[in-house]
């Protein structure tokens, strides 16, 4: 994770992650590296959030 609400993440959140807990009203920036091109998905684990833009795809070329 890169930052949480503009501040460096706490020590327990430093390093590589594949899941990030985000509380309501928070902003989190993450950095990812992709070794292969393709279409990838991001999503929230609360199904109702699908309609609020918390589920989608992005393309890496």
WOZIMO-V793582 format. One record per backbone hydrogen bond with DSSP energy under -0.5 kcal/mol. NH is the residue of the N-H (numbers start at 1). CO is the residue of the C=O. If there is no record, write none. Layout:
nh->[NH:NH]
co->[CO:CO]
//
This chain:
nh->[2:3:4:5:7:13:14:14:22:26:29:38:40:40:42:44:47:49:50:51:52:53:54:56:58:60:61]
co->[29:29:7:27:4:10:10:11:20:23:3:60:38:58:56:54:45:46:47:48:49:50:49:42:40:38:59]
//
